Amino acid sequence: MGIIYTEYADETIIERKIGKESIKQAIITPDEIVDGKDNRKIAHKIIGDKLLRVVFEKEVKAYIVITAYYTQPRRYIK
């Protein structure tokens, strides 16, 4: 299954210095996936001391990445 990045996602991951390989790993082998708004999913992946959150939509043949960002794990991991 492929991964497609929205224009917004492409812009923000460059600004936030997030590699596409990290995003791929978060989607393919997440630590957890939670429900987001509007039928979107959010993949969580701990990387070092940060939590990578990838907001995406799952289509028939591809994942559509909406945005991604790093945050503190304690905000989302229980």
C-alpha positions in Angstrom: 0.0 0.0 0.0 1.4 3.4 -1.0 1.7 6.6 1.0 0.5 9.9 -0.5 1.3 13.2 1.1 -1.1 16.2 0.9 0.5 19.5 0.0 0.0 20.6 3.6 1.8 17.5 4.9 4.7 18.0 2.5 5.1 21.6 3.7 4.8 20.9 7.4 7.1 17.9 7.5 9.9 20.0 5.9 9.3 22.8 8.4 9.3 20.3 11.3 12.2 18.3 10.0 10.4 15.0 10.0 11.7 12.4 7.6 9.3 10.4 5.4 10.9 7.2 6.5 9.9 8.0 10.1 6.3 8.7 9.0 6.2 5.5 7.0 7.4 3.5 10.1 4.7 5.2 12.2 2.0 4.2 9.8 3.3 0.7 9.0 4.5 -0.3 12.6 2.8 2.1 15.0 3.0 1.8 18.8 -0.7 2.5 18.6 -3.4 4.0 16.4 -6.2 6.2 17.8 -9.3 7.7 16.2 -9.1 11.3 15.0 -11.7 13.7 13.6 -13.6 13.1 10.4 -12.8 9.4 10.2 -9.1 10.0 10.3 -6.6 8.0 12.2 -3.6 9.0 14.2 -0.6 6.8 14.3 1.7 7.1 17.4 5.3 6.1 17.3 7.8 6.8 20.1 11.1 8.0 18.6 13.8 8.7 21.2 12.1 10.8 23.9 9.4 12.2 21.6 6.1 10.9 20.2 5.6 11.2 16.5 1.9 11.7 15.6 0.9 11.1 12.0 -2.7 12.1 11.0 -3.8 10.1 8.0 -6.7 8.7 6.1 -6.8 5.1 4.8 -8.0 4.7 1.3 -8.3 1.4 -0.7 -4.8 1.6 -2.2 -3.0 4.2 -0.2 -2.5 6.0 3.1 -3.1 9.8 2.7 -0.9 11.7 5.2 -2.6 14.9 6.4 0.1 16.1 8.8 2.7 14.9 11.3 4.4 16.4 14.3 6.5 15.6 17.3 5.1 16.1 20.8 5.7 14.9 24.4 4.6 11.3 25.0 2.9 12.1 28.3 0.3 14.2 26.5 -1.1 11.2 24.6 0.2 8.0 26.1 -1.6 6.7 29.2 
